[in-house]
Amino acid sequence: MKRVEEKLDALVRVVKESSEYREYQRVRELLHREPEKERAVHEFRRRNFELHKRRDVDLYSEMDRLEKEFAPLRAEPYVNEYLSAELAVCRMVQRINYRLMEEIEFDLGFE
């Protein structure tokens, strides 16, 4: 397990050194300097997440409504940069997770 922990530490370092993560941290800091805007972005993210969890709604029309409601916020400096940078980091982490699950034989019992 010690070797796995060492490699995991190395992976974390590499992720933190990636251009995607550095860009995310840069725009995150810019957004953090404007607390009202930051709160609004978190509200958008929260509502977007909750909407994607629901099964009792027309996702496309609700997403359209949410996008229109938050369009002025998305036009603000740093907001789209932040959301794009966050998405890039999330996708990187997803690729890492998917790769692990593809490469490790792990019986999930979902056959």
LUMKEKE-723122 format. One record per residue: residue number from 0; residue in three letters; x, y, z of N, C-alpha, C in turn. Coordinates in Angstrom, 3 decimals. Layout:
BEGIN
{node NUM,"ALA",{X,Y,Z},{X,Y,Z},{X,Y,Z}},
...
***
This chain:
BEGIN
{node 0,"MET",{0.828,-1.199,0.000},{0.000,0.000,0.000},{0.872,1.263,0.000}},
{node 1,"LYS",{2.051,1.164,0.587},{2.942,2.325,0.637},{3.285,2.813,-0.768}},
{node 2,"ARG",{3.554,1.884,-1.659},{3.897,2.264,-3.039},{2.707,2.927,-3.732}},
{node 3,"VAL",{1.508,2.410,-3.486},{0.306,3.008,-4.068},{0.145,4.437,-3.561}},
{node 4,"GLU",{0.336,4.648,-2.271},{0.233,5.992,-1.699},{1.266,6.939,-2.315}},
{node 5,"GLU",{2.470,6.447,-2.514},{3.518,7.265,-3.135},{3.117,7.666,-4.553}},
{node 6,"LYS",{2.604,6.716,-5.304},{2.183,6.994,-6.678},{0.970,7.914,-6.699}},
{node 7,"LEU",{0.084,7.737,-5.744},{-1.080,8.612,-5.643},{-0.634,10.043,-5.347}},
{node 8,"ASP",{0.320,10.187,-4.435},{0.872,11.514,-4.147},{1.472,12.129,-5.405}},
{node 9,"ALA",{2.174,11.317,-6.199},{2.769,11.799,-7.443},{1.678,12.233,-8.430}},
{node 10,"LEU",{0.606,11.462,-8.518},{-0.501,11.808,-9.400},{-1.124,13.141,-8.985}},
{node 11,"VAL",{-1.335,13.311,-7.702},{-1.904,14.569,-7.202},{-0.989,15.732,-7.571}},
{node 12,"ARG",{0.313,15.545,-7.402},{1.267,16.604,-7.771},{1.168,16.946,-9.256}},
{node 13,"VAL",{1.107,15.929,-10.092},{1.029,16.147,-11.534},{-0.271,16.863,-11.907}},
{node 14,"VAL",{-1.356,16.479,-11.298},{-2.636,17.158,-11.561},{-2.526,18.619,-11.166}},
{node 15,"LYS",{-1.974,18.895,-9.993},{-1.838,20.277,-9.534},{-0.885,21.093,-10.400}},
{node 16,"GLU",{0.037,20.442,-11.060},{0.982,21.130,-11.945},{0.443,21.286,-13.363}},
{node 17,"SER",{-0.673,20.653,-13.663},{-1.223,20.700,-15.021},{-1.700,22.109,-15.372}},
{node 18,"SER",{-1.686,22.397,-16.655},{-2.155,23.711,-17.113},{-3.637,23.900,-16.788}},
{node 19,"GLU",{-4.404,22.815,-16.856},{-5.833,22.904,-16.543},{-6.062,23.325,-15.098}},
{node 20,"TYR",{-5.339,22.710,-14.189},{-5.524,23.022,-12.767},{-4.994,24.419,-12.444}},
{node 21,"ARG",{-3.861,24.776,-13.034},{-3.302,26.116,-12.775},{-4.254,27.198,-13.282}},
{node 22,"GLU",{-4.855,26.970,-14.457},{-5.818,27.934,-14.983},{-7.045,28.020,-14.081}},
{node 23,"TYR",{-7.514,26.883,-13.613},{-8.648,26.872,-12.689},{-8.327,27.687,-11.432}},
{node 24,"GLN",{-7.153,27.482,-10.866},{-6.775,28.223,-9.664},{-6.663,29.720,-9.935}},
{node 25,"ARG",{-6.165,30.076,-11.112},{-6.023,31.496,-11.467},{-7.387,32.186,-11.516}},
{node 26,"VAL",{-8.331,31.612,-12.256},{-9.637,32.267,-12.374},{-10.462,32.099,-11.100}},
{node 27,"ARG",{-10.220,31.045,-10.376},{-10.903,30.869,-9.081},{-10.531,32.006,-8.130}},
{node 28,"GLU",{-9.265,32.368,-8.117},{-8.806,33.476,-7.266},{-9.416,34.800,-7.718}},
{node 29,"LEU",{-9.495,35.023,-9.013},{-10.108,36.255,-9.518},{-11.575,36.332,-9.109}},
{node 30,"LEU",{-12.275,35.229,-9.254},{-13.691,35.193,-8.875},{-13.858,35.362,-7.371}},
{node 31,"HIS",{-12.951,34.786,-6.613},{-13.025,34.857,-5.150},{-12.909,36.299,-4.645}},
{node 32,"ARG",{-12.321,37.150,-5.424},{-12.173,38.566,-5.041},{-13.490,39.335,-5.127}},
{node 33,"GLU",{-14.499,38.707,-5.750},{-15.810,39.339,-5.895},{-16.866,38.422,-5.278}},
{node 34,"PRO",{-17.054,38.532,-3.956},{-17.924,37.592,-3.225},{-19.346,37.482,-3.761}},
{node 35,"GLU",{-19.943,38.572,-4.190},{-21.322,38.507,-4.716},{-21.371,37.665,-5.993}},
{node 36,"LYS",{-20.424,37.901,-6.854},{-20.354,37.150,-8.110},{-20.050,35.678,-7.811}},
{node 37,"GLU",{-19.170,35.448,-6.868},{-18.823,34.073,-6.500},{-20.041,33.332,-5.949}},
{node 38,"ARG",{-20.819,33.986,-5.098},{-22.037,33.361,-4.564},{-23.017,33.040,-5.686}},
{node 39,"ALA",{-23.152,33.952,-6.639},{-24.076,33.728,-7.754},{-23.606,32.546,-8.614}},
{node 40,"VAL",{-22.310,32.436,-8.829},{-21.772,31.310,-9.597},{-22.048,30.008,-8.869}},
{node 41,"HIS",{-21.855,29.991,-7.568},{-22.120,28.772,-6.793},{-23.610,28.415,-6.814}},
{node 42,"GLU",{-24.460,29.428,-6.811},{-25.902,29.175,-6.913},{-26.230,28.559,-8.281}},
{node 43,"PHE",{-25.648,29.095,-9.336},{-25.847,28.530,-10.670},{-25.384,27.084,-10.712}},
{node 44,"ARG",{-24.201,26.810,-10.186},{-23.654,25.455,-10.184},{-24.540,24.505,-9.383}},
{node 45,"ARG",{-25.000,24.975,-8.222},{-25.856,24.146,-7.368},{-27.157,23.793,-8.082}},
{node 46,"ARG",{-27.789,24.795,-8.658},{-29.065,24.549,-9.342},{-28.872,23.678,-10.578}},
{node 47,"ASN",{-27.794,23.860,-11.285},{-27.481,23.035,-12.443},{-27.293,21.579,-12.013}},
{node 48,"PHE",{-26.549,21.369,-10.952},{-26.317,20.019,-10.430},{-27.629,19.364,-10.008}},
{node 49,"GLU",{-28.444,20.091,-9.256},{-29.719,19.543,-8.791},{-30.640,19.222,-9.959}},
{node 50,"LEU",{-30.628,20.057,-10.964},{-31.469,19.830,-12.133},{-31.072,18.537,-12.840}},
{node 51,"HIS",{-29.787,18.281,-12.938},{-29.321,17.058,-13.602},{-29.619,15.792,-12.799}},
{node 52,"LYS",{-29.853,15.923,-11.518},{-30.204,14.765,-10.697},{-31.674,14.406,-10.817}},
{node 53,"ARG",{-32.498,15.380,-11.175},{-33.943,15.148,-11.224},{-34.330,14.346,-12.453}},
{node 54,"ARG",{-35.333,13.530,-12.290},{-35.834,12.715,-13.396},{-37.245,13.136,-13.804}},
{node 55,"ASP",{-37.838,14.029,-13.033},{-39.230,14.395,-13.266},{-39.386,15.698,-14.052}},
{node 56,"VAL",{-38.330,16.126,-14.755},{-38.398,17.381,-15.497},{-37.908,17.167,-16.925}},
{node 57,"ASP",{-38.299,18.079,-17.794},{-37.761,18.111,-19.152},{-36.417,18.835,-19.055}},
{node 58,"LEU",{-35.353,18.061,-19.065},{-34.019,18.608,-18.814},{-33.666,19.719,-19.790}},
{node 59,"TYR",{-33.978,19.534,-21.057},{-33.601,20.528,-22.065},{-34.290,21.867,-21.831}},
{node 60,"SER",{-35.566,21.852,-21.573},{-36.268,23.121,-21.360},{-35.853,23.761,-20.041}},
{node 61,"GLU",{-35.634,22.950,-19.021},{-35.200,23.502,-17.731},{-33.777,24.066,-17.816}},
{node 62,"MET",{-32.910,23.393,-18.568},{-31.557,23.913,-18.759},{-31.596,25.229,-19.531}},
{node 63,"ASP",{-32.458,25.283,-20.529},{-32.608,26.516,-21.299},{-33.063,27.657,-20.396}},
{node 64,"ARG",{-34.041,27.347,-19.542},{-34.547,28.360,-18.604},{-33.444,28.818,-17.651}},
{node 65,"LEU",{-32.673,27.879,-17.123},{-31.588,28.200,-16.207},{-30.517,29.046,-16.900}},
{node 66,"GLU",{-30.173,28.660,-18.123},{-29.175,29.421,-18.887},{-29.649,30.856,-19.126}},
{node 67,"LYS",{-30.917,31.029,-19.463},{-31.450,32.380,-19.693},{-31.449,33.185,-18.403}},
{node 68,"GLU",{-31.825,32.548,-17.312},{-31.865,33.238,-16.021},{-30.476,33.732,-15.612}},
{node 69,"PHE",{-29.464,32.929,-15.884},{-28.115,33.275,-15.455},{-27.260,33.885,-16.577}},
{node 70,"ALA",{-27.871,34.206,-17.704},{-27.118,34.789,-18.826},{-26.368,36.059,-18.436}},
{node 71,"PRO",{-26.990,36.967,-17.683},{-26.226,38.166,-17.290},{-24.981,37.821,-16.449}},
{node 72,"LEU",{-25.114,36.841,-15.593},{-23.961,36.423,-14.789},{-22.879,35.835,-15.683}},
{node 73,"ARG",{-23.289,34.999,-16.630},{-22.321,34.349,-17.525},{-21.587,35.368,-18.382}},
{node 74,"ALA",{-22.169,36.562,-18.570},{-21.531,37.614,-19.358},{-20.491,38.395,-18.541}},
{node 75,"GLU",{-20.499,38.188,-17.237},{-19.554,38.892,-16.362},{-18.126,38.369,-16.567}},
{node 76,"PRO",{-17.147,39.261,-16.398},{-15.744,38.817,-16.517},{-15.438,37.670,-15.558}},
{node 77,"TYR",{-14.670,36.743,-16.016},{-14.152,35.590,-15.274},{-15.156,34.461,-15.072}},
{node 78,"VAL",{-16.446,34.709,-15.199},{-17.421,33.679,-14.864},{-17.319,32.496,-15.827}},
{node 79,"ASN",{-17.395,32.755,-17.114},{-17.285,31.646,-18.064},{-15.898,31.019,-18.023}},
{node 80,"GLU",{-14.877,31.845,-17.811},{-13.528,31.304,-17.683},{-13.463,30.333,-16.505}},
{node 81,"TYR",{-14.065,30.735,-15.389},{-14.075,29.886,-14.203},{-14.816,28.583,-14.479}},
{node 82,"LEU",{-16.011,28.683,-15.044},{-16.809,27.481,-15.296},{-16.124,26.559,-16.298}},
{node 83,"SER",{-15.497,27.121,-17.315},{-14.773,26.301,-18.294},{-13.555,25.636,-17.671}},
{node 84,"ALA",{-12.833,26.382,-16.851},{-11.646,25.827,-16.195},{-12.039,24.732,-15.212}},
{node 85,"GLU",{-13.122,24.957,-14.483},{-13.610,23.945,-13.550},{-14.002,22.671,-14.298}},
{node 86,"LEU",{-14.691,22.836,-15.413},{-15.101,21.684,-16.218},{-13.884,20.915,-16.731}},
{node 87,"ALA",{-12.842,21.629,-17.146},{-11.634,20.965,-17.644},{-10.987,20.114,-16.555}},
{node 88,"VAL",{-10.936,20.636,-15.332},{-10.358,19.874,-14.221},{-11.255,18.680,-13.886}},
{node 89,"CYS",{-12.551,18.885,-13.875},{-13.478,17.775,-13.604},{-13.338,16.673,-14.644}},
{node 90,"ARG",{-13.208,17.053,-15.893},{-13.051,16.044,-16.948},{-11.738,15.288,-16.797}},
{node 91,"MET",{-10.688,15.982,-16.385},{-9.410,15.314,-16.164},{-9.550,14.271,-15.052}},
{node 92,"VAL",{-10.191,14.646,-13.966},{-10.392,13.723,-12.846},{-11.291,12.559,-13.278}},
{node 93,"GLN",{-12.311,12.837,-14.074},{-13.165,11.765,-14.591},{-12.362,10.788,-15.440}},
{node 94,"ARG",{-11.497,11.320,-16.319},{-10.675,10.437,-17.153},{-9.782,9.552,-16.291}},
{node 95,"ILE",{-9.245,10.097,-15.221},{-8.419,9.308,-14.301},{-9.260,8.199,-13.685}},
{node 96,"ASN",{-10.437,8.545,-13.204},{-11.317,7.545,-12.589},{-11.747,6.480,-13.589}},
{node 97,"TYR",{-12.146,6.906,-14.787},{-12.564,5.942,-15.804},{-11.422,5.000,-16.152}},
{node 98,"ARG",{-10.240,5.561,-16.284},{-9.085,4.729,-16.638},{-8.820,3.699,-15.551}},
{node 99,"LEU",{-8.886,4.114,-14.306},{-8.703,3.166,-13.203},{-9.726,2.041,-13.271}},
{node 100,"MET",{-10.982,2.404,-13.462},{-12.032,1.392,-13.490},{-11.923,0.487,-14.712}},
{node 101,"GLU",{-11.411,1.020,-15.825},{-11.230,0.190,-17.021},{-10.085,-0.802,-16.832}},
{node 102,"GLU",{-9.033,-0.375,-16.175},{-7.812,-1.175,-16.089},{-7.806,-2.165,-14.925}},
{node 103,"ILE",{-8.563,-1.869,-13.903},{-8.578,-2.740,-12.721},{-9.765,-3.673,-12.831}},
{node 104,"GLU",{-9.505,-4.955,-12.763},{-10.590,-5.927,-12.802},{-11.263,-5.929,-11.431}},
{node 105,"PHE",{-12.464,-5.407,-11.444},{-13.203,-5.242,-10.204},{-14.625,-5.674,-10.468}},
{node 106,"ASP",{-15.064,-6.758,-9.848},{-16.392,-7.279,-10.081},{-17.421,-6.454,-9.324}},
{node 107,"LEU",{-18.189,-5.695,-10.081},{-19.216,-4.862,-9.473},{-20.551,-5.584,-9.344}},
{node 108,"GLY",{-20.697,-6.709,-10.022},{-21.921,-7.480,-9.926},{-23.097,-6.848,-10.654}},
{node 109,"PHE",{-22.831,-6.021,-11.669},{-23.893,-5.366,-12.419},{-24.195,-6.052,-13.738}},
{node 110,"GLU",{-23.836,-7.280,-13.907},{-24.005,-7.941,-15.200},{-25.422,-8.196,-15.538}},
***
